[in-house]
Structures are given as structure tokens and as C-alpha cells.
């Protein structure tokens, strides 16, 4: 589990991370609300005047993985590894034109960097040679998120305050295929135009409270929606149908899977 909880002010600007205990107190006192589940982030309900300490977001972009690290002075307070789905996209587009595949591959690498520039934190990115040199000088083992902390100018006494990076895997939002053929190639069904039904979409992380029946109990898992009040709740060891009135949204499907190392 993470050692810090990220905090946003009322304008969604980042503040200093806080200890999980302090984050729980803010939530219980009603002074904050959950903004995101992965990474766990809370947003304050009242405006404050404190200014955050110097936190730098460092990236180590690669063709298959991008390492992400937050460094505060000489401490690495958070890390993550993002696995790209570039190879999956490449395999799916082998029958398409070469120019379209090449254009997608060139733009995928820096899309994350361009999006993170909107956060307002200073961002550093650099060459693989300098990153490797810094890592070897500090005798840090090879991993993507630790490589990210070695990007650019690195203090000699760099300290890691976390050892459990958040593993992020790009999965996409679904399929582009609108018509589903049978084994002979004839169309048998079509994907609906709408994505949401009763406020849910396929892939959402939900909490299910089933009051009665064979599957009565509390569950946390992802759902596959149908355009009727009967969704499929997918758990690691089983799946079953559940009515949407028993579901509470925990994390919206954003095209990624999350896990801790």
C-alpha cells in the first residue's frame, strides 16, 4: 500500500502528500472527499493558502514501459510503472496501412508526457544514457520507476521512502469492432451506440452489496454492463449477475488496470 495520500486543493492543484492516517481524518471530518482511487487522491472542500513543497515529477519514457517517480528534495515519495499497449495495437493493425500504424507508434510514446504537463508540477525527462549513469552511480537496482527517479539532476543522497510502485497497464476502452460476425463471417449482432447504462459502463470498479440470494454478501470487482438491469460482476474466482441498484461506483473505467507490486 502507498505510504502517502495525494491531496488536491479546491481548484484541483496538487498540494503536499499526507500520511494515510491524516487522510482518513480529513475524510471522516468531512473536510475532504475521494477524488481518485488509483493513485488514491483526496480533494479538499475548503480553500487553504499553504504552498506545496518542491515536488518534481520525473519520467523515464521507453518503448514498452514508462517509469514515473515523484521526488521531494532527496526523497522518492511515490513511483509507478506504466506498461504501454503499443505491441497490442501493432498486432491488431498488421492488416492496415503502414502509414497509419507508423503514425500511431510515433505519437504514443510522448502522449503521456504532453498530458502530464497540465498538472502544474515541474517535469523532468532525459536520455537513457544519463539515467543509466545516475542509477549506476547511486547503485540502484534496475527497474522502470527507479530509473525515473534518476532522470536529470539527482542528489547524491537520494532516499526512497516507498518500495511499492503502482503498476499501471494500458488496456484501452474496449473494441472498435461494431459488427460481430459468426464463424462464417456473417453479421450476428451489433455493438450498441451508447456506452453507459444507469450511470455505469463496462470495466468500472464497483462495490456490490447483495442483500439476499445465493451470492449475498459484500464484493469488490469490475462489471460488464448489459442494456437491462442485470450486470455481470467479475471477481478473481467467479462471476455472477447483479442488479445495478446494489452497486456503488468506486473507480471509473479509464482504460488502465492498476495493481501494487
N, C-alpha and C positions, 0 to 999 in steps of 0.2 A: 504494500500500500504506500501511497505517496507520503512524504514527510512534511509537505506543505499544502496549503489550500490557497488557490489563486483568488484574488479579490479584485473586483471592478467597482469604480465609483458610479454615481448615478448617470454619468454620461458615457459609461462603458469604457472608460480609460483604465489601464492597469495600475493597481496600487501594490504595495509590498505584500508578498505572500505571508500568510499567518499560519500558526500551528493548528493542526486539526481540532484540538480542544477549543481554541479560541473561535474557530469557525463554527463549531457546534453551539457555542454560547450565543453567537450572533444570530444564528438561525432560531434557537429556542426563544430568544428575547424579541424576535420579530424585527430585528434591525437589518436583516439581510434575507435574501431568497436565493434558491439554487438557480444558477444561470446555465451551467452545463454539467453533465455527468462525467464526460471524458474530454480533456482532463477536468477534474472536479473544480468548479469555479462558482463563487458566490458573488452576488451583486448587492451593494449597499442600497438601502432605501432612503437614507438621508445624506445630504451633501456634506463633505468634510473638506478641510483646507490643507491636509497633510500632503506633502510631496513625496513620491516614491524614491527610494534609494537607487543608486546607479545599477540597473539590471540590463545586461546585454544578451540579446538573442543571437546565438551562433548556429550556423548551418554548415553541414558538410554534404553538399549535393553529390549524388552518384547516379549511375545508370539504373541500378536496381534498388538501392536504399538511400535515404537521406537521413543523416544524423541531425538531431535537434538538441540543443542544450541551452539552459538559462544560467548565466554566470553573474554572480553578485560579488564584486571585488575579487577575492581569491577563492570563492566557494562556488561549486557547481550545485545548484539547488534543485534542478529538475532536468530530466533527459528523456528523450523518446527516439524511436526508430520508425521511420515511415517506409514501408515496402511498397514500391510502385507496382502498378498493374500494366506496365509498358509491354512486358513479354506476353501477357494475356491478350492485350489489344493487338499486338503484332500477329499472333497466331490466328486471331479472329479475322484479320484483314488481309490474309495472304491472297485471297481471291480478288481483292480490289486493286485499284490502280496504285502503282508505285509512288506516284507523286503525293497522293493523299496520305499514304502510310508514312512517308518520309516527313511530311509537314507535321503530322501528329507527334511523331517521335521527337522532333526538334523542339516543339513547344511544351511538351510535358515536363521536361527537366526543370525549367525555371518558373513554371506556373505557381508552385508553392512559394518561391521567393517573392514574386510580384504580389501575391495575395497578402503575405505577412508584412509587407511594407506599410499596410494600412493600420497596423496595430499602434504605431507611435513609438515603439521601442527602437533603439539603435540596433541595426542588424549588421553582422559581420559575416562575410563569406570569402573564401580564399582558395588557393591552389592546393591540389592534393600533395604536392611535394613539401610545401611549408607545413601543412597539417601533420604529415608523417614525421617530419623532422622534430616538430614540437612534441609529438607523442613519444618519440624515442628518447628525447632529452629528459622528459619527465618520467620515463619508464612506466607508461600507462599501457595496459593491455589493449589489443586491437578490438574495437567494437565501434559501431557507427555513431552511437550517441556520445561516446567518449571522444571519438575523433572530432565531433562537432565542437566540443569544449576546447579543443586545441587549435581552432581556427584563429588566424590573425595573431594579435599580440596576446601572449599568455604569461601570467605571473609565474615566477619560479616556484612559489609555494602554493600552487593550485591544490585545493582540498575539495573532495567530493562528499557532499552532505547527503547524497542519495545514491543508492545502488540498485534501484528497481525502476528502470526506464519503462515508459508506457509504449507498448508495441502497437503500431498503427498500420493496418493493412488496407490499401485501397481496393474496394470491391466493385465500385460502380453503383448506379441506382437501379439497375435491372437490365432488361433486354431491349434491343432496338427492334426485334422482330415483332411485327404487328399481326402477321398471319401465321397460325400454327398448322403445318401440314401433317398428314398421316404418313405412313411408311411408303406410300406410293407417290407422294408429292402433291396430293390434292388437299386443298384447304379444308380444315375441320373445325377451326374456331378462330376468333379474332380477339386480340387484347383490347380491353376497354380503354376509352379515351381518358377517363378520369383516373387519377392516382389515389385519391382519398375517399374513404367511406366512413362516415360518422367520426371524422377527425383523426383517423388512423390511416397509415399506409404500410404496405409490406416492408418488413425489415425494422420496424420500430421496436425499441426495447420497452417492455411494459411490465408492470406488476399486476398479477392476477390474483383476485380474492374470490375463490369459488366457494359459495356457501354450502352447497349440498351436491349429492350425486357421487358417482364413482371416483371423480377426481377432486373432491372437496379438499380445500387447503389453500396455502399461500405459495405462489410461484413467481419467478422472475425469468423472463425469456423473450425471444423475438416472435413476432406474429407474421402470418401470411394472411392478407385480407381477402375476403370474398365480398361481392356486392350484394350481400344479405347478412343479417345479424348472426353470423356463425363464422368466426375466425379460427385459424389453426395456430395454436400456441406451441412453439417449437422449443423443447428443452434438450439438454445434452443426451438424455437417455430415452426420451419418449416425446410424443406429440399427441395432442388431442384438441377437439373443438371446444371453443369457449365463446360465450356471448360477450359482445363489446361492452355491455353495461357493467361487467365485472372487471374491466381493465382500467389501469391508470398509467398514463404515458410517463416514462422515465427519461428516455433519450430518443430524440427524433432520428430516423434513418438519414444519415448524411453521406452515405457512400463509403463508409470505412468500418472496419472491425477493430475493436480495442481489446487489449489484454496486457497484463503486467508480467514481466519476465520472471 
